[in-house]
C-alpha cells in the first residue's frame, strides 16, 4: 500500500520516530556535575599555570586549557538535553576521548614533549584516570539516552 504523497510516515499510520530521553535526568545529573567539577579544576589549574609559568611548558598548559574548555562545553551540552545539546556533547566527548588517549600515549612515549603534566597526561593519572573514564561514560550515556523508553 503506497503512502499518500506529502504525508510523513508517522502521519500515515507508520511508526513515529522515538523521542529522545533527556541527558540531564537521572544519572546524567551526576555526569554533568563531574564535568562541571573537572571544568573548574582544569580551568583553575590551567589559568594558574598560564599566568605564572607559561614559558616553562606552554604546550602542556594550553592543552590543560583546551581540556577545561571541552569540559565546560560538554557540561553545557549534556545539560541542555536537546538535539543541539546532544550533538555538542557527542562532539566534546569524542574529542576528549581522542585527546586523552593521544596525550596519554605521547606523554608516556616522550616525556620531553610535556615537561609538566596536563590534565590528560598519563591518561589522566594525576586525576585518578577520571579524564580517561569520563568521555567513555559520556558517550555511553548519550548512547543509552538516544531513544525514549517505551
C-alpha distance (Angstrom), angle and dihedral (degrees) to the residues before:
residue distance angle dihedral
X1 . . .
X2 3.80 . .
X3 3.76 121.2 .
X4 3.79 117.7 -120.9
X5 3.79 113.3 -98.2
X6 3.80 114.1 -97.9
X7 3.82 94.7 17.9
X8 3.79 119.7 117.8
X9 3.82 117.0 -128.7
X10 3.81 91.7 -111.5
X11 3.83 90.2 54.7
X12 3.81 92.1 47.1
X13 3.79 92.1 58.9
X14 3.80 96.2 -92.0
X15 3.78 123.3 126.5
X16 3.75 115.0 -71.3
X17 3.79 117.5 -134.5
X18 3.78 110.9 -93.3
X19 3.80 113.6 -105.8
X20 3.77 116.1 -117.8
X21 3.78 122.8 -105.8
X22 3.78 116.4 -120.1
X23 3.79 114.9 -98.3
X24 3.81 91.1 -151.7
X25 3.80 97.0 63.3
X26 3.80 130.9 88.2
X27 3.82 113.3 -15.3
X28 3.80 88.4 2.9
X29 3.80 88.4 74.8
X30 3.81 90.7 59.2
X31 3.79 90.3 47.6
X32 3.81 90.6 51.4
X33 3.82 90.2 48.3
X34 3.81 91.3 53.0
X35 3.80 90.4 48.3
X36 3.81 89.9 51.0
X37 3.82 90.9 48.1
X38 3.80 90.8 51.0
X39 3.79 91.1 45.1
X40 3.81 89.7 55.7
X41 3.82 93.3 44.3
X42 3.80 95.3 46.4
X43 3.80 93.5 42.9
X44 3.80 91.7 50.2
X45 3.79 93.3 46.2
X46 3.80 95.0 45.5
X47 3.79 92.8 43.8
X48 3.79 92.7 52.2
X49 3.80 93.5 44.5
X50 3.80 93.7 47.2
X51 3.80 92.2 46.6
X52 3.80 97.4 46.0
X53 3.82 110.1 27.3
X54 3.80 109.6 9.0
X55 3.81 93.1 139.3
X56 3.84 91.8 60.8
X57 3.82 97.4 63.5
X58 3.82 112.3 -5.7
X59 3.82 95.3 167.3
X60 3.79 93.1 51.8
X61 3.78 93.4 47.5
X62 3.79 93.9 45.7
X63 3.82 89.7 49.9
X64 3.79 89.1 53.7
X65 3.81 88.5 51.6
X66 3.81 90.3 49.8
X67 3.81 89.5 49.8
X68 3.80 89.6 50.9
X69 3.80 91.2 51.2
X70 3.81 91.2 49.3
X71 3.82 90.8 50.3
X72 3.81 91.0 51.0
X73 3.80 94.6 48.1
X74 3.82 92.3 43.8
X75 3.81 90.9 52.6
X76 3.80 90.6 50.3
X77 3.80 91.5 47.2
X78 3.79 93.1 50.3
X79 3.79 90.9 44.3
X80 3.81 94.8 52.2
X81 3.81 91.7 55.6
X82 3.81 95.4 -169.1
X83 3.79 127.8 114.2
X84 3.81 93.3 -85.8
X85 3.81 91.4 45.2
X86 3.80 90.8 52.0
X87 3.81 91.6 50.6
X88 3.80 91.7 48.6
X89 3.81 92.0 47.7
X90 3.81 91.2 47.1
X91 3.81 91.5 51.3
X92 3.82 92.3 46.3
X93 3.80 95.0 47.3
X94 3.81 90.8 47.4
X95 3.81 94.0 48.6
X96 3.79 89.8 44.0
X97 3.81 92.7 52.7
X98 3.80 92.9 47.9
X99 3.80 90.2 45.6
X100 3.79 96.9 49.5
X101 3.81 91.7 46.9
X102 3.82 93.6 45.9
X103 3.81 94.8 44.7
X104 3.80 90.0 42.4
X105 3.79 91.9 54.9
X106 3.81 94.1 42.5
X107 3.80 93.6 46.8
X108 3.79 91.5 53.1
X109 3.81 95.6 40.6
X110 3.81 97.1 47.7
X111 3.80 115.2 20.8
X112 3.81 91.3 -177.0
X113 3.80 91.3 63.5
X114 3.81 89.0 68.2
X115 3.82 109.3 31.9
X116 3.81 88.2 178.3
X117 3.78 128.6 31.6
X118 3.78 125.5 -95.0
X119 3.78 125.9 -157.2
X120 3.81 87.4 -97.4
X121 3.84 98.9 42.7
X122 3.78 113.4 125.8
X123 3.81 88.7 9.5
X124 3.80 89.6 -61.9
X125 3.80 95.2 -51.5
X126 3.80 91.1 151.4
X127 3.80 88.4 61.1
X128 3.79 97.6 43.7
X129 3.83 92.8 -92.6
X130 3.80 89.4 -72.0
X131 3.84 90.3 129.4
X132 3.82 87.5 61.8
X133 3.80 95.5 45.3
X134 3.82 97.6 40.2
X135 3.82 98.6 70.2
X136 3.80 90.4 44.9
X137 3.80 89.7 53.5
X138 3.81 90.0 45.3
X139 3.80 92.3 52.2
X140 3.80 91.7 45.5
X141 3.80 90.3 50.4
X142 3.80 91.4 49.4
X143 3.81 89.0 49.6
X144 3.81 92.6 47.3
X145 3.80 93.1 49.7
X146 3.80 95.8 43.5
X147 3.83 91.3 108.0
X148 3.77 133.7 23.8
X149 3.75 119.4 -104.5
X150 3.77 114.6 -106.5
